[in-house]
């Protein structure tokens, strides 16, 4: 999650940004590389609000500008500003986020605390077992009143959860006294996750994860103008990103349980998802829609349909792919495999406007995105609800 990035100014390579907590400095700087040492297992990022001083006259100006930017002309007003002015506004909002730049090493549970943790976690496993076919283990554990909680945890429930394809309570996180049970819950490492180690060590609270999902949903719904190839990949992409970041930060300030680093990385994930759509899926929906129209509706031979598309050059960005398929063997090409697997079953009697969204979904299956922290969080919240791990105060 933290390895995604937004563009840096003046053609410099992209980097992750955060605000230096030095009260004499307000600037965007790249963070140091994270260490992957074994100490990371017991490192908990303590969240706190850090307010970076800004001259009073400057702060008053920014607050006044914010009020003016709430109207329908906000976007154009921002895009008309020079880059330094946008940067100044962005720094101000970043300084108001909950920033995570203090690392502490929490104590481990003592024997009594550890037993209490295992007793609680065992109840969650029992709830999961109720949803499984392993009824005998559940009955035996519940009928044996003298069974030691640690023994139950290690010899019955852990054995079950090792087989669970979705989740478990991470052993190292179970030993940390500073975490709640939701923070001990982790999903199985899926190769599709962009950075599973980072996700499991994020340690959001239940409320923090709820707010994170809401934050991501709101920036996706409210900042639609950036979902444009020219905005994301054109000459003004860096300035456009800064404007979109500024708008995202304004949304983020509604949610006080999300650490600033997650706001920043969440924004980067959103932008990178949009770029993926243009870079990796560009023209593919149109390409397979054209193939479907010619092959399914007009009954043209697949190889001939490919030759027509190559000659007509409707999709210049995919001409090399089409030529490779024609030069090898159209009927054994990747294009043909994807067509047969994901598109061929679409009813040829459908009008094209009805087939289009189906082919869009088919292309998403052909070229899958890596899962990011939003995917991880949604799944974790779903599992927490399923096993009864929802704080009563949430």
ROZA-67043 format. One record per residue (C-alpha): residue in one letter; residue number from 1; x, y, z; chain. Coordinates in pm, whole numbers, m for minus. Example, Ala and Ser with C-alpha at 12.3 -4.5 7.8 and 13.67 -1.06 7.14 Angstrom:
! residues 2
residuo / num / u / v / w / cadena
a / 1 / 1230 / m450 / 780 / A $
s / 2 / 1367 / m106 / 714 / A $
//
This chain:
! residues 394
residuo / num / u / v / w / cadena
x / 1 / 0 / 0 / 0 / A $
x / 2 / 272 / 248 / 88 / A $
x / 3 / 474 / 181 / m226 / A $
x / 4 / 221 / 345 / m457 / A $
x / 5 / 291 / 707 / m534 / A $
x / 6 / 184 / 1035 / m691 / A $
x / 7 / 401 / 1227 / m931 / A $
x / 8 / 667 / 1466 / m809 / A $
x / 9 / 716 / 1810 / m959 / A $
x / 10 / 931 / 1891 / m1261 / A $
x / 11 / 960 / 1542 / m1402 / A $
x / 12 / 1119 / 1393 / m1092 / A $
x / 13 / 1040 / 1024 / m1028 / A $
x / 14 / 722 / 962 / m824 / A $
x / 15 / 758 / 929 / m447 / A $
x / 16 / 548 / 887 / m138 / A $
x / 17 / 478 / 1213 / 44 / A $
x / 18 / 417 / 1306 / 403 / A $
x / 19 / 460 / 1615 / 615 / A $
x / 20 / 778 / 1666 / 814 / A $
x / 21 / 674 / 1706 / 1178 / A $
x / 22 / 949 / 1958 / 1246 / A $
x / 23 / 746 / 2264 / 1357 / A $
x / 24 / 982 / 2495 / 1173 / A $
x / 25 / 923 / 2326 / 839 / A $
x / 26 / 615 / 2270 / 625 / A $
x / 27 / 704 / 2070 / 318 / A $
x / 28 / 629 / 1753 / 128 / A $
x / 29 / 917 / 1507 / 150 / A $
x / 30 / 962 / 1137 / 67 / A $
x / 31 / 962 / 906 / 371 / A $
x / 32 / 1258 / 686 / 453 / A $
x / 33 / 1240 / 330 / 326 / A $
x / 34 / 1069 / 97 / 566 / A $
x / 35 / 1287 / m155 / 740 / A $
x / 36 / 1189 / m519 / 698 / A $
x / 37 / 1376 / m634 / 1009 / A $
x / 38 / 1224 / m876 / 1256 / A $
x / 39 / 1154 / m590 / 1493 / A $
x / 40 / 874 / m485 / 1258 / A $
x / 41 / 661 / m764 / 1405 / A $
x / 42 / 642 / m583 / 1738 / A $
x / 43 / 633 / m227 / 1605 / A $
x / 44 / 306 / m45 / 1649 / A $
x / 45 / 251 / 289 / 1483 / A $
x / 46 / 100 / 522 / 1738 / A $
x / 47 / m135 / 771 / 1578 / A $
x / 48 / m158 / 1130 / 1693 / A $
x / 49 / m265 / 1464 / 1556 / A $
x / 50 / 25 / 1687 / 1462 / A $
x / 51 / m49 / 2051 / 1388 / A $
x / 52 / 230 / 2217 / 1191 / A $
x / 53 / 242 / 2591 / 1260 / A $
x / 54 / 159 / 2821 / 968 / A $
x / 55 / 185 / 3200 / 996 / A $
x / 56 / m145 / 3342 / 1123 / A $
x / 57 / m200 / 3563 / 818 / A $
x / 58 / m140 / 3269 / 585 / A $
x / 59 / m372 / 3041 / 781 / A $
x / 60 / m651 / 3302 / 775 / A $
x / 61 / m610 / 3334 / 397 / A $
x / 62 / m630 / 2959 / 345 / A $
x / 63 / m940 / 2923 / 563 / A $
x / 64 / m1109 / 3204 / 368 / A $
x / 65 / m1017 / 3037 / 40 / A $
x / 66 / m1165 / 2709 / 163 / A $
x / 67 / m1503 / 2873 / 215 / A $
x / 68 / m1494 / 3019 / m134 / A $
x / 69 / m1404 / 2680 / m283 / A $
x / 70 / m1724 / 2509 / m165 / A $
x / 71 / m1931 / 2639 / m462 / A $
x / 72 / m1981 / 2492 / m810 / A $
x / 73 / m1677 / 2676 / m948 / A $
x / 74 / m1437 / 2520 / m698 / A $
x / 75 / m1264 / 2290 / m946 / A $
x / 76 / m1200 / 2553 / m1207 / A $
x / 77 / m1080 / 2797 / m942 / A $
x / 78 / m826 / 2540 / m825 / A $
x / 79 / m712 / 2448 / m1175 / A $
x / 80 / m659 / 2817 / m1252 / A $
x / 81 / m416 / 2853 / m960 / A $
x / 82 / m43 / 2818 / m1006 / A $
x / 83 / 115 / 2502 / m873 / A $
x / 84 / 280 / 2664 / m572 / A $
x / 85 / m55 / 2800 / m451 / A $
x / 86 / m213 / 2456 / m475 / A $
x / 87 / 85 / 2310 / m288 / A $
x / 88 / 40 / 2565 / m9 / A $
x / 89 / m327 / 2477 / 29 / A $
x / 90 / m245 / 2106 / 26 / A $
x / 91 / 24 / 2142 / 293 / A $
x / 92 / m222 / 2320 / 517 / A $
x / 93 / m478 / 2038 / 496 / A $
x / 94 / m212 / 1769 / 543 / A $
x / 95 / m105 / 1943 / 863 / A $
x / 96 / m457 / 1888 / 999 / A $
x / 97 / m458 / 1511 / 942 / A $
x / 98 / m375 / 1249 / 1202 / A $
x / 99 / m15 / 1176 / 1109 / A $
x / 100 / 166 / 857 / 1200 / A $
x / 101 / 527 / 940 / 1262 / A $
x / 102 / 592 / 814 / 1617 / A $
x / 103 / 691 / 449 / 1652 / A $
x / 104 / 652 / 280 / 1988 / A $
x / 105 / 716 / m74 / 2103 / A $
x / 106 / 416 / m196 / 2304 / A $
x / 107 / 462 / m440 / 2585 / A $
x / 108 / 372 / m803 / 2541 / A $
x / 109 / 87 / m961 / 2733 / A $
x / 110 / 165 / m1109 / 3073 / A $
x / 111 / 38 / m1459 / 3150 / A $
x / 112 / m301 / m1343 / 3280 / A $
x / 113 / m356 / m1107 / 2987 / A $
x / 114 / m254 / m1380 / 2742 / A $
x / 115 / m508 / m1625 / 2882 / A $
x / 116 / m778 / m1358 / 2861 / A $
x / 117 / m687 / m1290 / 2499 / A $
x / 118 / m699 / m1660 / 2413 / A $
x / 119 / m1034 / m1701 / 2586 / A $
x / 120 / m1183 / m1420 / 2380 / A $
x / 121 / m1031 / m1539 / 2055 / A $
x / 122 / m1156 / m1891 / 2121 / A $
x / 123 / m1509 / m1757 / 2130 / A $
x / 124 / m1463 / m1608 / 1785 / A $
x / 125 / m1333 / m1939 / 1655 / A $
x / 126 / m1634 / m2111 / 1813 / A $
x / 127 / m1857 / m1872 / 1621 / A $
x / 128 / m1669 / m1961 / 1303 / A $
x / 129 / m1702 / m2333 / 1383 / A $
x / 130 / m2077 / m2293 / 1414 / A $
x / 131 / m2071 / m2195 / 1050 / A $
x / 132 / m1858 / m2498 / 956 / A $
x / 133 / m1906 / m2873 / 947 / A $
x / 134 / m1669 / m2931 / 1240 / A $
x / 135 / m1950 / m2973 / 1494 / A $
x / 136 / m1777 / m3244 / 1699 / A $
x / 137 / m1479 / m3027 / 1793 / A $
x / 138 / m1716 / m2752 / 1902 / A $
x / 139 / m1927 / m2988 / 2118 / A $
x / 140 / m1619 / m3142 / 2281 / A $
x / 141 / m1470 / m2802 / 2364 / A $
x / 142 / m1794 / m2669 / 2511 / A $
x / 143 / m1868 / m2982 / 2719 / A $
x / 144 / m1522 / m2994 / 2880 / A $
x / 145 / m1554 / m2713 / 3136 / A $
x / 146 / m1209 / m2777 / 3284 / A $
x / 147 / m1025 / m2755 / 2955 / A $
x / 148 / m744 / m2500 / 2974 / A $
x / 149 / m814 / m2198 / 2748 / A $
x / 150 / m461 / m2204 / 2607 / A $
x / 151 / m493 / m2576 / 2530 / A $
x / 152 / m828 / m2518 / 2359 / A $
x / 153 / m686 / m2231 / 2160 / A $
x / 154 / m370 / m2409 / 2044 / A $
x / 155 / m499 / m2762 / 1996 / A $
x / 156 / m851 / m2718 / 1867 / A $
x / 157 / m920 / m2373 / 1729 / A $
x / 158 / m579 / m2300 / 1578 / A $
x / 159 / m589 / m2633 / 1401 / A $
x / 160 / m921 / m2535 / 1249 / A $
x / 161 / m822 / m2185 / 1155 / A $
x / 162 / m507 / m2308 / 983 / A $
x / 163 / m745 / m2462 / 732 / A $
x / 164 / m956 / m2151 / 693 / A $
x / 165 / m878 / m1997 / 355 / A $
x / 166 / m972 / m1644 / 458 / A $
x / 167 / m860 / m1529 / 804 / A $
x / 168 / m687 / m1598 / 1137 / A $
x / 169 / m561 / m1415 / 1445 / A $
x / 170 / m193 / m1355 / 1383 / A $
x / 171 / 18 / m1522 / 1659 / A $
x / 172 / 257 / m1228 / 1694 / A $
x / 173 / m23 / m975 / 1711 / A $
x / 174 / m201 / m1185 / 1974 / A $
x / 175 / 97 / m1129 / 2208 / A $
x / 176 / 87 / m749 / 2194 / A $
x / 177 / m92 / m590 / 2487 / A $
x / 178 / m164 / m264 / 2307 / A $
x / 179 / m390 / m410 / 2036 / A $
x / 180 / m759 / m492 / 2042 / A $
x / 181 / m893 / m816 / 1896 / A $
x / 182 / m998 / m655 / 1569 / A $
x / 183 / m638 / m542 / 1517 / A $
x / 184 / m521 / m900 / 1576 / A $
x / 185 / m742 / m1030 / 1297 / A $
x / 186 / m563 / m1067 / 962 / A $
x / 187 / m660 / m1207 / 625 / A $
x / 188 / m468 / m1486 / 458 / A $
x / 189 / m182 / m1373 / 239 / A $
x / 190 / m326 / m1364 / m112 / A $
x / 191 / m79 / m1328 / m403 / A $
x / 192 / m319 / m1072 / m550 / A $
x / 193 / m263 / m832 / m257 / A $
x / 194 / m22 / m556 / m344 / A $
x / 195 / 145 / m553 / 0 / A $
x / 196 / m2 / m799 / 249 / A $
x / 197 / 269 / m734 / 511 / A $
x / 198 / 188 / m365 / 507 / A $
x / 199 / m185 / m426 / 530 / A $
x / 200 / m169 / m658 / 830 / A $
x / 201 / 60 / m417 / 1017 / A $
x / 202 / m157 / m111 / 953 / A $
x / 203 / m345 / m168 / 1283 / A $
x / 204 / m651 / 37 / 1201 / A $
x / 205 / m925 / 16 / 1460 / A $
x / 206 / m1266 / m115 / 1359 / A $
x / 207 / m1399 / 241 / 1340 / A $
x / 208 / m1089 / 349 / 1150 / A $
x / 209 / m1147 / 81 / 886 / A $
x / 210 / m1514 / 178 / 854 / A $
x / 211 / m1410 / 539 / 797 / A $
x / 212 / m1135 / 438 / 555 / A $
x / 213 / m1386 / 254 / 334 / A $
x / 214 / m1620 / 553 / 348 / A $
x / 215 / m1335 / 789 / 260 / A $
x / 216 / m1237 / 582 / m44 / A $
x / 217 / m1599 / 560 / m158 / A $
x / 218 / m1645 / 935 / m125 / A $
x / 219 / m1336 / 1034 / m323 / A $
x / 220 / m1440 / 789 / m594 / A $
x / 221 / m1791 / 936 / m608 / A $
x / 222 / m1708 / 1305 / m567 / A $
x / 223 / m1386 / 1349 / m767 / A $
x / 224 / m1503 / 1218 / m1103 / A $
x / 225 / m1321 / 1472 / m1321 / A $
x / 226 / m985 / 1302 / m1260 / A $
x / 227 / m1123 / 982 / m1418 / A $
x / 228 / m1006 / 1098 / m1758 / A $
x / 229 / m709 / 983 / m1961 / A $
x / 230 / m589 / 1335 / m2037 / A $
x / 231 / m619 / 1438 / m1671 / A $
x / 232 / m426 / 1133 / m1548 / A $
x / 233 / m165 / 1094 / m1821 / A $
x / 234 / m146 / 1430 / m1997 / A $
x / 235 / 101 / 1716 / m1963 / A $
x / 236 / m87 / 1862 / m1665 / A $
x / 237 / m112 / 1533 / m1474 / A $
x / 238 / 103 / 1646 / m1181 / A $
x / 239 / m100 / 1963 / m1125 / A $
x / 240 / m423 / 1767 / m1171 / A $
x / 241 / m312 / 1516 / m908 / A $
x / 242 / m239 / 1795 / m663 / A $
x / 243 / m586 / 1940 / m713 / A $
x / 244 / m745 / 1597 / m672 / A $
x / 245 / m531 / 1539 / m361 / A $
x / 246 / m646 / 1871 / m217 / A $
x / 247 / m1009 / 1774 / m274 / A $
x / 248 / m947 / 1433 / m120 / A $
x / 249 / m791 / 1587 / 188 / A $
x / 250 / m1097 / 1806 / 239 / A $
x / 251 / m1307 / 1489 / 237 / A $
x / 252 / m1063 / 1311 / 469 / A $
x / 253 / m1095 / 1579 / 736 / A $
x / 254 / m1449 / 1456 / 800 / A $
x / 255 / m1305 / 1128 / 928 / A $
x / 256 / m1099 / 1165 / 1243 / A $
x / 257 / m1015 / 796 / 1293 / A $
x / 258 / m808 / 755 / 976 / A $
x / 259 / m434 / 817 / 1018 / A $
x / 260 / m285 / 1063 / 774 / A $
x / 261 / m56 / 805 / 617 / A $
x / 262 / m362 / 598 / 522 / A $
x / 263 / m531 / 902 / 371 / A $
x / 264 / m226 / 966 / 153 / A $
x / 265 / m175 / 602 / 53 / A $
x / 266 / m549 / 563 / m8 / A $
x / 267 / m542 / 855 / m250 / A $
x / 268 / m241 / 707 / m430 / A $
x / 269 / m416 / 371 / m458 / A $
x / 270 / m721 / 542 / m609 / A $
x / 271 / m513 / 727 / m868 / A $
x / 272 / m312 / 416 / m954 / A $
x / 273 / m633 / 218 / m1001 / A $
x / 274 / m755 / 478 / m1248 / A $
x / 275 / m423 / 473 / m1434 / A $
x / 276 / m440 / 95 / m1456 / A $
x / 277 / m773 / 125 / m1636 / A $
x / 278 / m622 / 346 / m1903 / A $
x / 279 / m279 / 184 / m1934 / A $
x / 280 / m370 / m184 / m1904 / A $
x / 281 / m732 / m195 / m2018 / A $
x / 282 / m736 / 87 / m2269 / A $
x / 283 / m922 / m4 / m2591 / A $
x / 284 / m971 / m365 / m2477 / A $
x / 285 / m1343 / m320 / m2410 / A $
x / 286 / m1384 / m171 / m2758 / A $
x / 287 / m1167 / m444 / m2913 / A $
x / 288 / m1367 / m731 / m2765 / A $
x / 289 / m1696 / m553 / m2833 / A $
x / 290 / m1598 / m528 / m3201 / A $
x / 291 / m1494 / m894 / m3206 / A $
x / 292 / m1823 / m994 / m3043 / A $
x / 293 / m2022 / m787 / m3294 / A $
x / 294 / m1843 / m940 / m3593 / A $
x / 295 / m1809 / m1298 / m3468 / A $
x / 296 / m2127 / m1349 / m3264 / A $
x / 297 / m2374 / m1119 / m3440 / A $
x / 298 / m2239 / m1114 / m3797 / A $
x / 299 / m2102 / m1472 / m3794 / A $
x / 300 / m1759 / m1373 / m3925 / A $
x / 301 / m1475 / m1623 / m3872 / A $
x / 302 / m1262 / m1520 / m3572 / A $
x / 303 / m938 / m1504 / m3774 / A $
x / 304 / m1106 / m1299 / m4043 / A $
x / 305 / m1252 / m1063 / m3781 / A $
x / 306 / m901 / m1006 / m3644 / A $
x / 307 / m767 / m935 / m3993 / A $
x / 308 / m1044 / m681 / m4049 / A $
x / 309 / m958 / m502 / m3722 / A $
x / 310 / m589 / m497 / m3812 / A $
x / 311 / m656 / m357 / m4158 / A $
x / 312 / m903 / m96 / m4037 / A $
x / 313 / m666 / 2 / m3752 / A $
x / 314 / m953 / 93 / m3520 / A $
x / 315 / m744 / 31 / m3208 / A $
x / 316 / m390 / 161 / m3274 / A $
x / 317 / m272 / 89 / m2920 / A $
x / 318 / m356 / m280 / m2968 / A $
x / 319 / m232 / m320 / m3325 / A $
x / 320 / 82 / m499 / m3210 / A $
x / 321 / m123 / m747 / m3008 / A $
x / 322 / m352 / m818 / m3304 / A $
x / 323 / m55 / m858 / m3540 / A $
x / 324 / 113 / m1103 / m3301 / A $
x / 325 / m206 / m1314 / m3293 / A $
x / 326 / m231 / m1309 / m3673 / A $
x / 327 / 137 / m1394 / m3725 / A $
x / 328 / 121 / m1692 / m3488 / A $
x / 329 / m221 / m1855 / m3499 / A $
x / 330 / m542 / m1663 / m3436 / A $
x / 331 / m724 / m1969 / m3304 / A $
x / 332 / m464 / m2037 / m3033 / A $
x / 333 / m382 / m1677 / m2945 / A $
x / 334 / m437 / m1505 / m2612 / A $
x / 335 / m705 / m1289 / m2774 / A $
x / 336 / m896 / m1601 / m2881 / A $
x / 337 / m855 / m1765 / m2540 / A $
x / 338 / m990 / m1456 / m2364 / A $
x / 339 / m1273 / m1426 / m2613 / A $
x / 340 / m1375 / m1790 / m2569 / A $
x / 341 / m1343 / m1775 / m2190 / A $
x / 342 / m1507 / m1444 / m2108 / A $
x / 343 / m1699 / m1312 / m2412 / A $
x / 344 / m1825 / m1601 / m2622 / A $
x / 345 / m2116 / m1676 / m2389 / A $
x / 346 / m2273 / m1331 / m2427 / A $
x / 347 / m2602 / m1366 / m2613 / A $
x / 348 / m2564 / m1242 / m2971 / A $
x / 349 / m2924 / m1119 / m2969 / A $
x / 350 / m2843 / m852 / m2711 / A $
x / 351 / m2824 / m493 / m2838 / A $
x / 352 / m2474 / m350 / m2819 / A $
x / 353 / m2562 / m107 / m2541 / A $
x / 354 / m2662 / m407 / m2327 / A $
x / 355 / m2357 / m611 / m2425 / A $
x / 356 / m2114 / m328 / m2353 / A $
x / 357 / m2128 / m347 / m1969 / A $
x / 358 / m2100 / m727 / m1986 / A $
x / 359 / m1785 / m700 / m2196 / A $
x / 360 / m1650 / m435 / m1960 / A $
x / 361 / m1685 / m685 / m1676 / A $
x / 362 / m1528 / m954 / m1894 / A $
x / 363 / m1220 / m737 / m1955 / A $
x / 364 / m1187 / m679 / m1580 / A $
x / 365 / m1165 / m1056 / m1537 / A $
x / 366 / m909 / m1090 / m1815 / A $
x / 367 / m676 / m829 / m1668 / A $
x / 368 / m712 / m823 / m1293 / A $
x / 369 / m583 / m543 / m1071 / A $
x / 370 / m375 / m619 / m767 / A $
x / 371 / m588 / m598 / m455 / A $
x / 372 / m515 / m296 / m237 / A $
x / 373 / m594 / m195 / 120 / A $
x / 374 / m953 / m105 / 29 / A $
x / 375 / m1015 / m463 / m84 / A $
x / 376 / m840 / m596 / 227 / A $
x / 377 / m1043 / m372 / 457 / A $
x / 378 / m1379 / m455 / 305 / A $
x / 379 / m1310 / m826 / 341 / A $
x / 380 / m1183 / m790 / 696 / A $
x / 381 / m1494 / m595 / 801 / A $
x / 382 / m1712 / m863 / 642 / A $
x / 383 / m1534 / m1140 / 833 / A $
x / 384 / m1544 / m944 / 1160 / A $
x / 385 / m1922 / m914 / 1126 / A $
x / 386 / m1954 / m1283 / 1044 / A $
x / 387 / m1770 / m1402 / 1357 / A $
x / 388 / m1915 / m1140 / 1591 / A $
x / 389 / m1598 / m930 / 1619 / A $
x / 390 / m1770 / m591 / 1608 / A $
x / 391 / m1707 / m364 / 1907 / A $
x / 392 / m2027 / m282 / 2095 / A $
x / 393 / m1914 / 81 / 2108 / A $
x / 394 / m1868 / 106 / 1732 / A $
//
